Amino acid sequence: MSFALLASPQAEMLSVFVAAGVLLVGIPTAGIYRDASAHSPRPLAWTAAMAIAAAVVPLLGALGVWMLYTSVEVGR
C-alpha cells in the first residue's frame, strides 16, 4: 500500500469534510439526544430535528433547534 494515497488532495478534503460533519452535525445531535433523553418523552423526534437542521443550515439550524427545545421541553 502506498502512503502517497493518504497524502493526496482528495484524502485531505475527505478528512476536512468528516471533521466538519462531526463538529457541525454530530456533536449538536449527540448533545440534544443526551439532554432530551433526560427531559423529554420524545427524544428521537428532537434528535432527528437537530440532525436535519444542523445538516441543512449548519450553525443557525442547530442553535434554532436548541433554543426551541429549551423553550418547549426544559421549561416544563
ChimeraX commands (.cxc) that place a marker at each C-alpha (Angstrom):
marker #1 position 0.00,0.00,0.00 radius 0.5
marker #1 position 1.29,3.39,-0.92 radius 0.5
marker #1 position 1.21,6.21,1.57 radius 0.5
marker #1 position 1.01,8.67,-1.32 radius 0.5
marker #1 position -2.72,7.96,-1.45 radius 0.5
marker #1 position -3.10,9.20,2.13 radius 0.5
marker #1 position -1.32,12.45,1.27 radius 0.5
marker #1 position -3.43,13.15,-1.80 radius 0.5
marker #1 position -5.63,16.26,-2.02 radius 0.5
marker #1 position -8.74,14.04,-2.14 radius 0.5
marker #1 position -7.84,12.40,1.16 radius 0.5
marker #1 position -7.22,15.79,2.74 radius 0.5
marker #1 position -10.61,17.11,1.57 radius 0.5
marker #1 position -12.33,13.97,2.80 radius 0.5
marker #1 position -10.77,14.40,6.22 radius 0.5
marker #1 position -11.85,18.06,6.31 radius 0.5
marker #1 position -15.43,17.09,5.37 radius 0.5
marker #1 position -15.54,14.38,8.03 radius 0.5
marker #1 position -14.18,16.73,10.69 radius 0.5
marker #1 position -16.65,19.47,9.73 radius 0.5
marker #1 position -19.52,16.98,9.77 radius 0.5
marker #1 position -18.62,15.76,13.22 radius 0.5
marker #1 position -18.24,19.28,14.59 radius 0.5
marker #1 position -21.30,20.84,12.95 radius 0.5
marker #1 position -23.74,17.92,12.90 radius 0.5
marker #1 position -22.53,15.10,15.14 radius 0.5
marker #1 position -21.80,16.99,18.34 radius 0.5
marker #1 position -25.07,19.01,18.43 radius 0.5
marker #1 position -27.08,15.89,17.57 radius 0.5
marker #1 position -25.46,13.84,20.31 radius 0.5
marker #1 position -25.92,16.70,22.76 radius 0.5
marker #1 position -29.63,17.12,22.09 radius 0.5
marker #1 position -30.15,13.35,22.33 radius 0.5
marker #1 position -28.41,13.24,25.69 radius 0.5
marker #1 position -30.40,16.15,27.07 radius 0.5
marker #1 position -33.72,15.11,25.52 radius 0.5
marker #1 position -33.35,11.60,26.94 radius 0.5
marker #1 position -33.36,13.15,30.40 radius 0.5
marker #1 position -36.14,15.73,29.94 radius 0.5
marker #1 position -38.40,14.81,27.04 radius 0.5
marker #1 position -40.83,11.97,26.40 radius 0.5
marker #1 position -39.80,12.06,22.71 radius 0.5
marker #1 position -36.00,12.29,22.43 radius 0.5
marker #1 position -35.83,10.75,18.95 radius 0.5
marker #1 position -38.02,13.48,17.46 radius 0.5
marker #1 position -35.74,16.18,18.86 radius 0.5
marker #1 position -32.66,14.25,17.73 radius 0.5
marker #1 position -33.97,13.91,14.18 radius 0.5
marker #1 position -34.91,17.59,14.06 radius 0.5
marker #1 position -31.43,18.54,15.24 radius 0.5
marker #1 position -29.68,16.29,12.73 radius 0.5
marker #1 position -31.72,17.65,9.83 radius 0.5
marker #1 position -31.46,21.30,10.88 radius 0.5
marker #1 position -27.73,21.06,11.58 radius 0.5
marker #1 position -27.09,19.43,8.20 radius 0.5
marker #1 position -29.22,21.88,6.22 radius 0.5
marker #1 position -28.24,25.13,7.97 radius 0.5
marker #1 position -25.00,24.29,9.82 radius 0.5
marker #1 position -24.74,26.77,12.70 radius 0.5
marker #1 position -28.07,28.56,12.75 radius 0.5
marker #1 position -30.11,25.36,12.41 radius 0.5
marker #1 position -28.51,23.79,15.46 radius 0.5
marker #1 position -28.90,26.96,17.51 radius 0.5
marker #1 position -32.52,27.34,16.45 radius 0.5
marker #1 position -33.48,23.79,17.37 radius 0.5
marker #1 position -31.63,24.06,20.68 radius 0.5
marker #1 position -33.47,27.29,21.59 radius 0.5
marker #1 position -36.79,25.78,20.58 radius 0.5
marker #1 position -36.05,22.66,22.61 radius 0.5
marker #1 position -35.12,24.59,25.74 radius 0.5
marker #1 position -38.19,26.79,25.50 radius 0.5
marker #1 position -40.56,23.84,24.99 radius 0.5
marker #1 position -39.15,20.92,26.97 radius 0.5
marker #1 position -36.87,22.23,29.69 radius 0.5
marker #1 position -39.27,24.96,30.76 radius 0.5
marker #1 position -41.88,22.39,31.85 radius 0.5
marker link #1:1,2 radius 0.2
marker link #1:2,3 radius 0.2
marker link #1:3,4 radius 0.2
marker link #1:4,5 radius 0.2
marker link #1:5,6 radius 0.2
marker link #1:6,7 radius 0.2
marker link #1:7,8 radius 0.2
marker link #1:8,9 radius 0.2
marker link #1:9,10 radius 0.2
marker link #1:10,11 radius 0.2
marker link #1:11,12 radius 0.2
marker link #1:12,13 radius 0.2
marker link #1:13,14 radius 0.2
marker link #1:14,15 radius 0.2
marker link #1:15,16 radius 0.2
marker link #1:16,17 radius 0.2
marker link #1:17,18 radius 0.2
marker link #1:18,19 radius 0.2
marker link #1:19,20 radius 0.2
marker link #1:20,21 radius 0.2
marker link #1:21,22 radius 0.2
marker link #1:22,23 radius 0.2
marker link #1:23,24 radius 0.2
marker link #1:24,25 radius 0.2
marker link #1:25,26 radius 0.2
marker link #1:26,27 radius 0.2
marker link #1:27,28 radius 0.2
marker link #1:28,29 radius 0.2
marker link #1:29,30 radius 0.2
marker link #1:30,31 radius 0.2
marker link #1:31,32 radius 0.2
marker link #1:32,33 radius 0.2
marker link #1:33,34 radius 0.2
marker link #1:34,35 radius 0.2
marker link #1:35,36 radius 0.2
marker link #1:36,37 radius 0.2
marker link #1:37,38 radius 0.2
marker link #1:38,39 radius 0.2
marker link #1:39,40 radius 0.2
marker link #1:40,41 radius 0.2
marker link #1:41,42 radius 0.2
marker link #1:42,43 radius 0.2
marker link #1:43,44 radius 0.2
marker link #1:44,45 radius 0.2
marker link #1:45,46 radius 0.2
marker link #1:46,47 radius 0.2
marker link #1:47,48 radius 0.2
marker link #1:48,49 radius 0.2
marker link #1:49,50 radius 0.2
marker link #1:50,51 radius 0.2
marker link #1:51,52 radius 0.2
marker link #1:52,53 radius 0.2
marker link #1:53,54 radius 0.2
marker link #1:54,55 radius 0.2
marker link #1:55,56 radius 0.2
marker link #1:56,57 radius 0.2
marker link #1:57,58 radius 0.2
marker link #1:58,59 radius 0.2
marker link #1:59,60 radius 0.2
marker link #1:60,61 radius 0.2
marker link #1:61,62 radius 0.2
marker link #1:62,63 radius 0.2
marker link #1:63,64 radius 0.2
marker link #1:64,65 radius 0.2
marker link #1:65,66 radius 0.2
marker link #1:66,67 radius 0.2
marker link #1:67,68 radius 0.2
marker link #1:68,69 radius 0.2
marker link #1:69,70 radius 0.2
marker link #1:70,71 radius 0.2
marker link #1:71,72 radius 0.2
marker link #1:72,73 radius 0.2
marker link #1:73,74 radius 0.2
marker link #1:74,75 radius 0.2
marker link #1:75,76 radius 0.2
view
